[in-house]
Amino acid sequence: MAAKYELAAEMREDLGKGASRRLRRVNKIPAVLYGAGRPAWSLTLNENQLMRNLQEESFYAAIIELTLEGKQQKVFLRDLQRHPAKPFVLHVDLQRVRDDVEMTVVLPLHILNEDTAHGVKMEGGVVTRNLSDIEVVCLPGNLPEYIEVDLADLKLGESLHLSDIKFPEGVSSTELSHGEDHDHLIVSIHAPRAEEVIEDEAPEAPATEADDEEAEGGDDA
């Protein structure tokens, strides 16, 4: 199960781009909270607290305890808008979570035994990754931090698809629910491609005065 994190929030009434800039000057980040059939609320988050949490991979797929007006509620980080050129967050979208309602989450894939897989260690193959994360559906209480993909027994020329993953109990792939055509390739081991070595032709040496005189035949004598 994913680790739990905490965020402190305040209600926000001053809206608009100008208001957002003013908030960021005092280390506050504008956010919105929505979902669970309730109205959307405009909030502010503490920048330092948020940035510390964002350094951990599991935060992006965790149930967060949000403290607002002295009360706690469970939320999920639905979206994050970062500045295109500077290292700070512009806006955060949080979604309310209900224990009895399934949620759709994108989880990272953790590839195990990549260097010691049979097809790599015993047969000299190369691993190619086709997916780095997958979308799953589960109840909040079953939410894992990531999905593991073990390559230990994978041989040269073999591959793993979504249907080969052993998902944790209560967790399923959204893609597989759409049928066999959505059984996407995750990872494969193939023979290394031979590198073609092209030798550059040596450039011709520039002609010297002696060469020019020799070419004229030296008929002055």
Secondary structure, 3 states (H helix, E strand, C coil): CCCCEEEEEEECCCCCHHHHHHHHHCCEEEEEEEECCEEEEEEEEEHHHHHHHHCCHHHHHCCEEEEECCEEEEEEEEEEEECCCCCCEEEEEEEECCCCCCEEEEEEEEEECCCCCHHHHCCCCEEEECCCEEEEEECHHHCCCCEEEECCCCCCCCEEEHHHCCCCCCCEECCHHHCHHHCCEEEEEECCCCCCCCCCCCCCCCCCHHHHHHHHCCCCC
